[in-house]
Amino acid sequence: MNKQKETLELSAEKRLETERMHETLTLLQNLTNDQEATIKLILDRLYDVAAVNLINQKLRSRPLNRFTKLIARMSKPAMKIYAWKWFKKNCPQLINNWLHSQVTFNNSQIVPTKVAVEVLENQPYLPERIDNLSQENKYLRSQVKWLTGISFIALTTLGVTVTNLHLNSEALPLQSKQNSQLITE
């Protein structure tokens, strides 16, 4: 009799816990909708920091690094749309799950399982393989130099073209004024 009572109490507590966590999820979803502008600003700032750190970590070449940062800034509006959709879809549930794990007070610590890893003896490369790898490395470096040069030339050409267009657009009003003066004379 006592065991049945405990089981009923536990199931009632579980039902109440599930209901409360569902309410928490609903509140988090409402908070997400109400604070859309704030969340978008947070995502914007996180993108700025993450993009710069990732580019600095992955690209050591200074010109390539700057060019990639420029591309990252230009792709920011598209990122904002996708980041907001992802946040709205996933974050309330993720936050709810994390909060639930914090209030369950499980004492069981996660113990990492030991995985047997077979370690192979370090075998040196054969001389033919070393030569092959060296040639591949030289080829890839030359490709990077070519791509860097082509990118530099393309950006320079673009800059010159934009500058010429800008200068030509400023010169047009002067030419039309001169033409009108010639016609009136």
N, C-alpha and C positions, 0 to 999 in steps of 0.2 A: 504494500500500500504506500509506504513511504517512498519507494523507488519510483512509482508512477507519478507521484506528486512532484518529485524532483525533475523527472523527465518532462512533465507538462510545464513546469516553471522554466526549464532550460529552453524548450521550444518557444514559449511565449517571449522569453528574453531574446532569442535569435530572431524571431519575427519582428520584434520591436527594433532590434539593432538594424535589420535589413531595411525596415521602413525609415528609420532615422537617417541611414546612409543614403537612401534614395532621395530623401528630402534635402540632404546636404548637397547631393549632385544637382538637384533642381536649383537650389540657391546659388551654387557655383555657376551654373549656366546663365541664370538671371544676372549675376554679377558680371559675367563676361559680356553679355549683351548691353548692360547699362554702362559699362566702362570701356566701350569699344575704342574711343579716341585715346584713352590712357594706355590701353594694351597695345594699340598700334604704335604709339610713341615709344613704348618699351621695346617692342620688336624692332623698330627702326634703329634705336640705339644699340641693341644687341647685334644687329646686322653690321652696323658700322664697326664695332669692336671686333666681331668675329671675322669679318672679311679682311681687315687689316692684319690681324694676327695670323690668320691662315696663309695669306699671301706672303707675309714676311717669313713665315716658317717654311713654306714650300719653295719660294723663288728667291734665290740669292742674287741673281743678276739685277743690277739697279735699273737699267732701262726697261727690262721686262717686268720688273716689280712695279714700276710706276705705271706702265701701260696696263697691266692687269688691274691695278687699283682704279684706274680710270674706267675700265670696263665694269668693274664691280659697282662703281657709283652709278653708271648708266643703267645697270640691270636692277637697281634698287626698287623702282616702282613695281616691276613685275614680281619681285620677291615679296613686297609688302602684301600683295593680293594673295599669293600662295601661303605665306606665313599666317595671315589672318584666318584663312579658311582652315589651315591645319590646326591652329590654336583653338579655334571655335569648336572644331570637331573632336579634338583629342584631349586638350588640357583640363577641362573640367573633370573628366573621368580619371585622368592621371592624378590630379590633385586630390580627388576624392579617395582614390585607392591609397595614396600615400598617407592622407589623414587617417583613414581607417586603420592602416598598419600602425600608426602612432598611438591610437587609442585602444588597440587590442592588448597591448602590453605583453606580448609573447616573450617568455623568458628564454625560449629556445634560440640560441644563437646559431646563425648559419655557419656550419663548419665546412670549410672547403674540402672537397673530396680530393684525395690524392690520385693522380693519374700517372700510370706508368708510361714513361717516355723512353723510347729506345734511342740511345745516343750512338751515332755512327762514328767510327774513327775518322779523324780529319785526314782526308786523302788529298795530297797536293795535286794541282792540275797538271796534266801532261803538257809538255812543251808546245805541242801542236795546238792544244786548247788555249794556252796562254796567248799564243800568237793570234789566234782567231778572235779572242776576246779583246786583245789590244787593237786589232783592226776595226772591230765593231765600235769600240770606244772612240777611235779617231774619226770614223765615219759619222757617228752620232754628233760628235763635237762640231764637225764641219757643217752638218745639217743645221745645228743650232745657230752657228755663225751666219749661215745663209739666211735663215729665217729672221734673225735679228736684223740683219742688213736690209732685207726686203721690207720688214715692218718699219724700220727707220725711214727708208726711202718713201714708202707709202704715206707715212704720217707727215713727212716733210712736204711731199707733193700736196697732200690735203691742206696743210697749213698755208702753203703758198697760194693755192687756188682760192681758199677762203679769204686770204688777205687781198688778193687781186680783185675778187668780186666786191669786197667791201670798198676798196679804193675806187673801183670803177663806178660803183653806185653813188659815191660821193662826187665823182667828177661829172656825172650826167646832168645835174642841175646847172652846173657852170656852162656846159656846152649848150644847153637849151637857152640859157640867158644870152650867150654870145650869138647864137643863131637868131634870136628875136631882135637883138640890136642891129644885126646886119640887115634884116628884113625891113626894119623901120628906117634905116638910113637910106 
